[in-house]
C-alpha cells in the first residue's frame, strides 16, 4: 500500500515530466486548482487519468471524473488513496 507521500510524489513527478517538460518543480499549493493554475487542461486531464490507471493499477470510472477527485494535488492524493484502499 502506498502512503499519501508516495502517491503525492508520483503525481508531482508526472506533472513535472509531462507538463513542465522536466523543468523545475511543481509550484502549486496542494489545495489549488490545477486547471485554474494553468498546470493542466482538458487533454492533460485525460493523460493524467491514464497515468493514474497505469501507475497505480486502478480504474477511474466516468462518474469519478469530477473536480472533487482530480482538480488539486490534495484531491488527487485522497482519491487515489481511497481507490487503492477499496481495491484491497
C-alpha positions, 0 to 999 in steps of 0.5 A: 500500500502506498502512503499519501507521500508516495502517491503525492510524489508520483503525481508531482513527478508526472506533472513535472515530466509531462507538463513542465517538460522536466523543468523545475518543480511543481509550484502549486499549493496542494489545495489549488486548482490545477486547471485554474493554475494553468498546470493542466487542461482538458487533454492533460486531464485525460493523460493524467487519468491514464497515468493514474490507471497505469501507475497505480493499477486502478480504474477511474470510472466516468462518474469519478471524473469530477473536480472533487477527485482530480482538480488539486494535488490534495484531491488527487492524493485522497482519491487515489488513496481511497481507490487503492484502499477499496481495491484491497 
